[in-house]
């Protein structure tokens, strides 16, 4: 959360500086103000919960087997 707050503070500074500065530096600050939220969210989501996933129980589903005989037609003449 601290990294996200820091990134948003830098974004506000970029917005203010983009309105004050002229020339190519203005575009650099605008680019920073536009791209920083994306990278802040990506970094915040990449942090994850750490070991929280390892402590969750794993679901085990039973394996279902269907023999091939269940799909074969024994008397094809009776169905016609």
N, C-alpha and C positions, 0 to 999 in steps of 0.2 A: 504494500500500500504506500510505503514511503517513496518507492521509485516512481509510482504513478503520479503522486502528488508533486514530486520534483519535476517530472516531465511536463505536467500541466502548468507548473510555474514558469518553466522555460518557454512553453508555448505562449503564455500571456506576454512574457518579455519580448518574444519574437514578433507578436502582433503589434505591440506598442512601438518597437524599433522599426518595423516595416512601415509604419505610418509617419515616422519622423525622418528616416534616412531616405536619400534619393539615389538613383542609379542602380547598378547591378546588385549592390548590397541589399537594396529593398527586396529584390526578388529572392535572394538567399533567405532573408528573414520570413518572407511569405511562404517559401517552400518548407522551412522549418516549422512554421505554424500549422501548415496543412499536413505534413507527414508525421510529426511527432505523436499525435493521438493514435495513429495506426500502430506505430512501433511500441507505444506505451501499453496498448491493449495486448499486443502479441507477447510482449515480455511478461505482462502480468498473468496471462493465461499459461505461459510456458513454465511458470514457477511450480504449479501443481500443488498437490497436498503432501508431497514427500512420501512418507511411509504409510499414509492412510490407505492406499490401495493394497498394500501387502497384508494389512490386518483384516481386510474384508474376507468373509468366507466365500469359497468358490462353489458355484452351483454345478452339480454333476447330473447330467441327463442320462437316462438309461439308453442303451443301444438297442434299437428295434431291428430285428432281422425278419425278412419275409422270404420264405423259400420260393424258388422259381416255379414249383408245382402250383402254387396259388394263382399264378397268372396264365397257366396253360388251359386250353379248352379241351375237355376230354371227348365230347361227342359233338362235332361240328355239324353233323347231319340233323340232329334234333333241334338245333336253333333255327334252321331254315324253314 
